[in-house]
């Protein structure tokens, strides 16, 4: 019966061998496994980045969509393997992150757990320590952001804290690389036993001692290795659903009934247990922490007076966004153009070289249009993505992003989202790919999925270029009004779809908005740099291959069987086959083909029109009536996202089903809107 | 007891009770919203989310969440 827990023992991702790898000279070299634990915003990832740099391995926790990072650091001939646990406020089963963190510590028993604490909010961030000390692994406490604490007027004597807790306590300013060596020494002092590890553990209220003892007695014979019995009993008392399920499965019926009776009687114990932990923290820090003088206003308070103000805060947000767009267009735009030129030259060179070798025409075309074109689509995304992640990383690392979420929360609520979804959606105006990727910052899986599904309705830069060009061709002087009405239509569609999905499709409780506003601090360039690097690598690995393959497929469909004559290609046949559908919108088949090719990249619509009609700006207005032209533009704006976006939608949602639903909804929406515009327009 | 959502900026309340599911209560308890803890309201515009200061940290709460936190009014402000 112990297998229920036992079978998951090695799921944590580290095999027994990893602990004893063979050293470079063939000698056995013991790897010390260190888990980094901490609440969100305590600077844990900065410490991890300082220690491990480019040795990092980024993957997922087994069976989970939560990112897992590990990395090595060599310290005095010892190989330290650092495992970055998800940032969590506690170790309850409230979220998948909390389960991952506690399962790892219990089942994989790392040699040392480093608990990272924000020195500027000592009580609150020590709460996780109070939980960690109940688990078997020895703990080293790191008081990070000592500089921010000082700036807020809080002074901490780590020596006093160490004496009170009985565990190593290290002061640190990770952004300035201060205290990192001290921490490594502290880790080794635990491993080699030179530090006498005698922690004072938190106790629960006297009124609950007896109940807890009763629970311990009841479960002690049934709790499987490696779970600590008192911890299991305490989690039961806290009402932990996961532990309760596990225990109920292992104990006989009479014990189950007894446990249920006790828990029913002490349903409110969770607040008392948490309260007792905070009381314990209060006793531990009493002598070690000096508070700011009354009336002293910290930097965060002063900045927040402006940045969370309903008017000035909104203005500041708009200024920040204007800055992001400015950077994207002045820095990424030219680099993108330069890359495109380079690729065009490369394609031209390849064609000349291939024809000099006497290769068939289709091969040249495959290499220049299919292969280099496909790689080009991937590569030209790089500058936009780099700028996007750099600015997002910067705003997040300073603590500003949480304020932007706060300021926009009220508007986002109408769609069942909250403030955290605003930033990714807004960046969709640049490109939908980073918009979908940016949904990662939303911790509620439901709100994250909803954001991913809605992001493609934000018109991207390429779509804007297409409607601007076509709008001018069809509507002349009225083009400006038409284009901005189309943008407004997309945003209305986004809000409406959000309301519908939220109320009728997505199950689960509405997202609860509880978000910490971290103290402001200077960003760390290394953290931002690694953030940009890892996200681009992940995009190249996952989305890149999909885009390349699909570009080749589209090339094949538009080249064969008529040796490059697109009007006789499979793509054209497909266009003719769906012409009845096009007729409902007043659109002939070549227009449908152009729209189909926009699936690879939105700007392809223009290129295909050029291939099919030559001077399409003059030809198209003579072919299409006013209502048909408007239907074309509406359809173009609402049509399914481009391939790169679909690829990241799959990557980020982890579900083909939801990706298909998202794409399908837009297909239906664009068809219905296109047909309605043409039919109603023709009646008028 | 009054709901936290009704406190004006600068006012301090002591946490009384949390009304909601086990998960909601557990999340807030971990963030330090335990009975008797002083909470100062930093921002409250009468609509939309509010910002409170609790145990040295600033927490933004949706209005719905703030309504489910009942507080006793403290005699002394700030």
Interface residues (C-beta under 8 A of the other chain):
Chain A: X89 X90 X92 X94 X120 X121 X122 X123 X124 X127 X154 X238 X239 X241 X270 X271 X273 X274 X275 X278 X300 X304 X308 X310 X402 X405 X406 X409 X410 X413 X418 X419 X509 X512 X513 X514 X515 X516 X517 X519
Chain B: X18 X21 X22 X23 X24 X25 X26 X27 X28 X29 X30 X31 X32 X34 X35 X36 X37 X42 X43 X45 X47 X48 X49 X51 X54 X55 X56 X57 X58 X59 X60 X61 X62 X64 X65
